[in-house]
Amino acid sequence: MSEGVLEVLDRAVEAAEDADDVLRETVRILAAEPGVAWVGIALLDEGALVPGPAAGEPDEARRVRTPIVWQGAAVGELQVDGDVERQLLEAVAAMIATHVLIGWDTGGEAWEP
């Protein structure tokens, strides 16, 4: 996976209209990278990881998992099958963290990612 993918993802995140679009574009862009077979995002819902958007052909023997954390709390997991650098995955996880939130109660306050 190339470092240039972070710039591509940054533009996609900025252009997306909602969280679902961000997550779908993220897995699509990452799965298209050389050396990457499959990408998935699992969302944390009531303490359990629930499969979310995914792209590519799974190769679980090569799976790398990176937690997605928002404000110090785990909200999901970025899963990539292929040749990837953990630092890049951590940067991607941080970039999409606000779009992975499900089941968060804002207490009636307006929320903006």
C-alpha positions in Angstrom: 0.0 0.0 0.0 1.4 3.4 -1.0 1.6 6.5 1.1 -0.2 8.4 -1.7 -3.3 6.5 -0.7 -3.7 8.8 2.3 -4.1 11.8 0.0 -6.6 10.0 -2.1 -8.6 9.0 1.0 -8.4 12.5 2.4 -10.1 13.9 -0.8 -12.7 11.1 -0.7 -13.5 11.8 2.9 -13.9 15.5 2.2 -16.1 14.8 -0.8 -18.4 12.2 0.8 -21.9 13.3 1.7 -22.4 10.9 4.7 -20.6 8.4 6.9 -21.7 5.4 4.7 -20.2 7.0 1.7 -16.9 7.5 3.5 -16.7 3.9 4.6 -17.6 2.4 1.3 -15.1 4.7 -0.5 -12.4 3.8 2.0 -12.7 0.0 1.4 -12.9 0.5 -2.3 -9.8 2.7 -2.5 -7.7 0.5 -0.2 -8.7 -2.7 -1.9 -7.5 -1.2 -5.2 -4.0 -0.7 -3.8 -1.2 -3.0 -5.1 -0.6 -6.0 -2.7 -4.0 -5.7 -1.1 -6.5 -8.5 -1.6 -9.4 -7.4 0.7 -10.5 -4.6 3.0 -13.2 -4.6 5.6 -14.5 -2.3 8.3 -16.1 -3.9 11.3 -18.2 -1.6 13.5 -18.4 -2.0 17.3 -22.1 -2.3 18.3 -23.0 -3.1 21.9 -19.5 -4.6 22.5 -19.4 -6.8 19.4 -17.7 -6.3 16.1 -20.3 -6.3 13.3 -19.2 -6.6 9.6 -19.5 -3.4 7.7 -18.4 -2.4 4.2 -15.9 -4.7 2.5 -14.2 -4.9 -0.9 -12.0 -7.4 -2.7 -11.3 -11.1 -2.2 -10.6 -12.3 1.4 -7.3 -13.9 2.2 -7.5 -14.3 5.9 -4.0 -15.7 6.2 -2.7 -12.3 5.4 -5.1 -10.3 7.6 -3.9 -7.3 9.5 -6.3 -5.7 12.1 -6.1 -2.2 13.3 -8.5 -0.7 15.9 -10.5 2.3 15.0 -10.6 4.7 18.1 -12.6 7.8 18.6 -12.0 10.0 21.7 -10.1 7.2 23.4 -12.8 4.5 22.8 -12.8 1.7 20.3 -15.5 2.1 17.7 -14.5 -0.5 15.1 -11.7 -2.3 13.4 -10.0 -1.8 10.0 -9.1 -5.2 8.5 -6.8 -5.6 5.5 -5.7 -8.7 3.8 -2.3 -8.1 2.1 1.0 -6.3 2.3 0.4 -3.2 4.3 2.3 -1.0 6.7 0.7 -0.8 10.2 1.5 3.0 10.3 -0.5 3.6 7.2 -3.4 1.6 8.5 -3.4 3.5 11.8 -3.5 6.8 9.8 -6.5 5.5 7.8 -8.2 4.3 11.0 -7.7 7.8 12.5 -9.0 9.5 9.4 -12.3 7.6 9.3 -12.9 7.2 13.1 -15.7 9.8 13.3 -17.5 8.1 10.5 -17.6 4.7 12.2 -19.7 5.7 15.2 -22.9 3.7 15.7 -25.1 3.7 18.7 -23.6 6.8 20.2 -26.0 8.9 22.2 -25.3 12.6 21.8 -27.8 13.5 24.6 -29.7 15.7 22.2 -26.7 17.7 21.2 -26.0 18.3 17.5 -23.1 16.2 16.3 -20.6 17.0 13.5 -17.7 14.7 12.6 
